[in-house]
Amino acid sequence: MALYEQLGFESHPFLKTNAAEEESLQSYFVPPPYFESIIGDPKLPNSSVVLAPRGAGKTAQRRMVEIASSQSGYLAVTYDRFEFSAGQKLSDITLQYHLRNVITRVLISFLSYLSEWPEVVKSFSKEEKKQLAIFINAYLGGLTGDGIQELLNELKSLPEKFKEFWRKNVGFMESVINFLLKAYELEKIDLPDAKQEEKRLGETYKYQLESLLTLVKRIGFKSIYILLDRPDETEKTGNDPNSTYQLIQPLMRDLELLGLPGYGFKFFLWDQIEPFFRLDARPDRVPQYELKWNRKSLAEVLSKRLVYFSKGAVGTFDSMLEVPCGIDDHLCLMANGSPRNLIRLCERILAIQGDRDPKARKISMAAVDQATVAHSEKICLENYGETALKELQRVGRELFTTNFVANDILKITANGARNKITSWVNSGVVAQVGTVVVPPATRPTHLYGVIDPCAVRLMHRALPFEEFLRDRWLPCDHCMTDNLININLYPDGDDPICRQCGRKLL
């Protein structure tokens, strides 16, 4: 019997960290406070932007917008795959590139649903049938069965029966257009006319969106939501926020498009693009939301997942410990605002417990302790790199000044230490947390703090986990920020303050 079964689960609760792969996400999804605003009113949809760090739940939100579409009455069209032709650069990407991709996906979604209502096509006027035939020629003319399958994989909200409709009727190498014209009794357009119409369509993309909306409403939808996700995961954007924003900038700066009646463009974006997006942003016209999780909300995420995968038998992680100690809060603290990292940490605990004792029916504190160090090391290597990690471990404490790093640790000049600290700040592992006066100096100097709990844990990896937290965990009563600091590192006369709001912690 697997360890997770011995602990009371029917299937592994921490096996998947990618929301796109979680089939029952809606059963344990925890909506952020603004989620209803993202859904909005399908009769009068609006565009919006969600900014969040990686692993914070952008794709989970997008999935839930897809899932809500069936009850709310809008057609949800996912746009999360960006392909480039040979030699194509980001600077070549235009609004037309995006709108062609969007229209293709809307068209496929519409035609899929249309298969359920063949009588609707019969009620189309001659002009509407011609318009639909032109759309099919212009956007699906070069597609075969394999190409349509690739697009269907992207259209996550499309019910499986419609995907089966395409698989059943269009062979792998068969032309999509021939099947569609026959299935919907549409007239075939001669090649010269088709080329002429395609050229004309290329000049009227927004008009085409309006025309498609009219057709989509004929099968009962109130509006169309375009869900844009994962632009930072292409081969041309990767880990570069500037390149990521450059890819989607043509869409995000076109207010006329984002305000198109009947459409809601929903962007789920990496928060690192914000400095570049800020120059074009119009929050007065397109609302922006930041996805942030505090320890309390992460505890709800953890609890709902445990309850679902155990059919109600397990409600807290603490209940699985040999000696309960309120561990859920501690794990959520180490997750540092990331549901994905919370799942990864819990998975690591179960894996280590399985290695230590595969027949265990409870989790030992030793397994938790070992897992927090192993997890922290992996997260820090991923986020900050091996060099920065080794340097911070040499520093050995979570609060420091430039002079301390220069004179006591790295034995370099003050300017050299300043450059090092700046690189740590830029990576997000360190931040300035105040100023202090360090005798014999009389002038204040910047005080820096390591703000990632995983990095602080690695600095004190020799301490048992509970002792590590007991000595330095100071939650702020005002802003609820969790501060991991040893207050003895503050010079005499300086009060420890919250790294977020600057208020006194004691």
N, C-alpha and C positions, 0 to 999 in steps of 0.2 A: 504494500500500500504506500502511495506517495505521501510525502510529509504533509502537503497541503490538505490531503484527505484526513490524515490523523489529527490535524488541527481543526477540522470541522467544515472544510470547504468542499463543494461538489466539483469545482474546477479551479485552476490556479488564478487567484485574484490579481496577481502582479505580473502576469506573463507578457502582456502587451503594453507598450508605452506610447503607441501611435494611435490617436483617436480615429484615424481613417480605417483602422483594422478592427475596431471594437464594435462587434455586431449589436450588442445590447446597450450601447452607450446611453440611450435615453432612460434606461432603468436606474442609472446612478449618476446622471449628470446633475451638477450643481450650478444653476444659472447665476451669473454675476448680477449685481443690482440693476444694471442698465439693459439687461437682455430683452425685456419687453419693448424697449425703445428701438432696438435693432430690428425686431420683427415689425414694429410699427403698425400702420393701418393699411392692409392690402388694397383697400379701395382708393387710398391716397398715399401711395408709397413714397418714401424719400430715400436718398442715398446717405450712407454713413461710413465712418472709418473706425476700425478697432485696431489699436496699437498695443502690442504686448511682446515681452521677451519670448525667445524660443522655449518651448515646453510649458508655457503658461496656459494653453488651452484655446488658441485661435482656431485650430481645425475642429476641435470639439464644438465650439460655438457654431462654426459654419455647418457642421453636420446636423446640429439641432435646428438651425434655420431650414435646412433641407427637409428634415423630418416634420417640422411644423407646417410645411407647405400644403400637405394633403388636407389638413383640417382648416387651415386659414384661407385656402383658395387662391394661392398665387403659384405660378410656375417658377420653380427654383432651378436655375441653370448654373452649374458650377464651371468656373473657368480657372483651372489651376495647373494647366500644362502649357508651356510656352516653347514652341519649337522654332528653330532657326535654320534657314537654308545655308548652303555652303558659302562661306565668306561673309555672311550677314553680320553686321556689327550692331551693338546696342544703339549707336547713333543713327542707324538706319530704321529703327523701330518708330513707326508713326501711329497716329490715331487710326488710320485706315487698317493697319495690320491688326490692331486689337478688335476693331469693329467687325472685320471680316471673320475673325475667330469667334466672336460673340454671336454674330448672326448665324453662323454655321451650327453652333450648339443649340441656339434657340430653335432653329429650323428642325434639327433632328429630334429634339424633345417634342415639338409640336406634332411632327409626323408620327411619332411613336404613339402619342395619346390619340391621334386622329384614327388610328387603327381600331380603336374601340367604338368609334362613332362614324361608320362609313356613310350613314345617311346625311351627316353634316356636309360632306363633300358634294353630295347630290344637290344640296340646297344652295351651293355656291353659284353665283352668277357666272356668265361666260367670262367676264373680265377678271373675276376673282380666280377662276380656274387657270386662266392664262398667267395671272400674276404668280400663282403658286408654281406653275410649270417653269416660269422664268427663274424663280428662286432656286428651284431644284437644279436646273441646268447650271446656274451661275455658281452655286456653292457646293453641290454634291456631284457635279458632272464628272469629276476625276476620281471619285471614290469607288473602291471595290469593297467586297465584304470584309476583308481584313482591316481596311481603313476605318470602316464604320464601327468595328468592334473596339478599336483603340479609342475612338471618341466616346463610345458607350461606357467604357471603363471610367472615363472622367466624369460622366453625368451621373453622379452618385445618387441623386434623388429620384432618378427614373425607376419606376417599379420593375422588378425582375421580369414580369410577364411581357413587358414591352421589349426588353433586351432579347428575350426568347423569340419575340416576333421577328426581329431582324435575323437572328441566327437561323431560324427556321426557313426564312424566305429568300435570303441572299447568300449565295455561296461565297466561299473564301475569295475567289478571284472574279466573281461575277460583278457586273456593273450595277451600282445602286440605282442609277437614274432609270435604267430600263425597267426594273422592278416597280419603282415608284410610279412612273407614268402609267404603267399598266394597272397597278393596284388601285390607283385613284382616278383612273379613266381620264387622264390629262393628255392634251395634245402634245405631240413631240414638236419641238421647235427646231427648225432648220439651223445648221451650223452658222451660216452668216448672220442670221437673225439673232441667234444665241450670243454670238460674239458682240454684236452691236448692243444688245440688251445688257450684257455683262459690263461693257464699257460705260453705259449710261448709269447702271447701278453703282459703279465705283464712285460716282460723283454725288450720290444721294444716300449715303449710309444711314443717316438719322431718319430720313423719310422711310427707308426700308424697315427700320425698327418700329416705326409707327404703324406701318402696314402689317408687319408680323403680329403686333399687339392686337390689331383688329381681328386677325384670323384666330389668334389664341383665345380671344374672348368668346369666339363662336363655340368653343368646346367647354365653356364654363369657368375659365380662370378670370380673376379680377385684374391681375397685373402680372408682371414678370420681374423676378429678382435675379440679378446677375451677381454671383458670389465669387469674388476674386480672392484667391488664396495661394500661398507658397511661391511668390515671385522670387524669393531669395534662394530657391533650391534648384535653379537652372545652372547649366554649365558655364554660363556667361555672367552670373551674378554671385553665386557661392556665398562667401562670407563678407562680401563688400556691400555695405549699406548704400553707398553712393551709386554703384552700378544697379543695385536692386531698385532704387527709386527711379533711376534713369529709364529702366525698362517700362515702368508703369506710369511715368510722368505724363505722357500724352493723354491718358484717360483721366488722371486725377486733376489736371488743370483745366479741363473743359467743363465749365459750369453749365453750359447749355445742355450738354449730354447728361450730366449728373442730375439735372432738373427735368429731364424729359418726362412728360406726363405718362403715368402708367408703368414706369420703370423705377426700380430701386437698385442702385449699384452698391453692394455691400463689400467693403474691402477689409480683409483680415491680414494685417501686416506686421512685420518685424519692427519692434519699436526703435531699432537703431537707425531707421531711415528718417526719423522725426526731424533732425536738424536740416535735412535737405528738403523734406516735404513742407517744412514751416514756411519757406519762401513762397510757395504756391497755395498753401492752405487757406480755406475760407470757412472757418468753423461756424460763422454766422449763417452760412448756406448749407454746409455739409457737416453735420455734427461729428465730433471726434470723441472717442471713449478710450480710456486706458484700462487694460485688464491687469489688476493687481490682486494678489491673494495674501491675506494676513494669516496668522497662525490659526485663528478661530475658523475661518472659512476653509482652510486646508483640512482641518480636523473633520469638518462636515464631508468634504470630498472623500477622505479616508473611510469614515464611518459608513457612508452610503455604499461604497464599493465592497466593504467587508460584509455588510448585511446582504447585499445582492448575491455575492458569490457563495455565501454560506447558507442561503435561504433563511436568513434571520437568526442563525445559530450563533454568529459572532458579530458583536456590535462595536468592539474596540480592539485595537491591537494589544492593549494592556491586558485584556482578558486571556490572551494566549501566553503570557509570560509565566515562568515558574513562580516569580515573586512580583506581583503587580506593583507598579510604582508611578503610574500616570504617564506612561511612555509615549502616548499618542501626541501630546503637546511637544515633547522633546523631538520626535521624528519630524513633526511639522516645522519646528524651528530650523532643523538641519536642512529641510527642503528649500529654504530661502525663497519662498514665494512661488515655487514651481511644482504644480501637480505631477509633472513627468518625473522630476527628481525625487518626489515623495514615493512614487511607485517604484522607481529604481532602487531606492534605499530599502524599502520593504522587501523587494525581491532579493536583494543581496543578503538581508538578514535570514530569509528562509533558506537561501542557498547555503550559507555558512552553517546554519543550524543542521541542515541535512548532511553536510560533510562531517560535522562533529558527532552527530548521533541521528542516523536516518530513521530510527524507531521512536524518536522522541514524540511525546504528545503535548509538550509545552516547549516554549522557546526560552533558552537560558540568557541571562544578562551578559554572559561571556560572548555569546554569539552576536548580540546587539553591539557590544563594545567593539568587537573585531570588525563588524560590518560598517560601523560609522567611520572607522579609519580607512578601510578599503574603498568605500563609496566616496569619501572626501578626496582621496588621492586621485581617483578616476575623474571626478568632476573638475578638480583643479587643473589636472593635466589637459583636459579637453578645453577648458575655458581660458587658461592663462599661460600654458606651456611649461615645459620642464625647467627652463632657466629661471623664470620668475618664481616658480614654486621653490626651487632650491635657495634662491636669494631670500625669500620670505622666511623660510625655515631657519636660515642663518640669523635673521633678525631675531626670531625666537619669541617675540611678544607682539600683542595685538595693538599696542599704542606706542608711538615713537615720534621723535623729531628728526629733522634733517641732520643735525649735528650728531645725534646718537647713531644714525646709520653710517655717517661719514667717518666718525672718529672711533666708535666702539665696535662696529661690526665689519664694514667693508674696507675700512682703512683707505679711503679715497678722499678727494677734495669735496668741499661742500657743494660745488657745482655738479660734480659727478654724482653725488648722492641725490641732489635735486633732480637730475635727469632720470635717475633710476626710479625715484618716487613718482615722478610724472608719468613714466611708462606704466607703473602699477595703477595709478589713478585712471589713466586712459583705458586700461583693460577692465576696470570695474571692480577690482579686488580690494582697492584701497581708496579712502576718501579723507579729505580734511574734516576733522570732527571738532575743531575748536582752536583756541590759542592758549598757551601756558607760558609762565615765566619759570625758567629753569635756572636756579642759582648756580654759579655766581652772577649770571647775566641778570640784567634789570629790565630788559625790553622783552615783550612777548614774542613768541615764535609759534609757527604753525604746529599743531598737533595732528598727526595722521593716525588713522585707525584702519585695521583690516576688517572689512565689513561683510565678507562672505563667511558664514559659519563653518563651511567646509575647510577653508584656509586656516581659520583659527583652530579648528579641531586638529589639523595636521601639525600646527605649531606645538600642540600639547598632546600629541598622540600617546605619550607614555602614561597619561592620566586615565584612570577608568572613566567611562563616559559620564556616569552620574556625578562623579567628583568634579569632572571638567565643567559641567553645567552649574553645579552648586557654587563654584568659586567665582563665576563671571557672568552669569545670566541675569541681566537687569532689564525687565520689560518696562517700557515707558507708559505710565498711566494716562498720559495726555494723547499721544498719537498711536499707541499700541505697537511701536517699533520694538523689536527685540534687539537689545544691545548685548554683545558678548565682549565684555571688557573686565580686566582685573583692575579694580578701583585703586589698588595700591600703586599702580603705575602713574597715577596723577601726582604731580608735585604737591607738597604741603601748601595748603591755602587755595588750591584749585579744586572746585567741586566737579564730580563726574556729571557730564551732560549727555543728553540723548543725541545720537549722531544725526537724527532726522530733523527734530524740531528745535534742538538747542536748549531744551528745558532741563533743570536739575533733576537727576535721577534719585537722589536721596534727600 
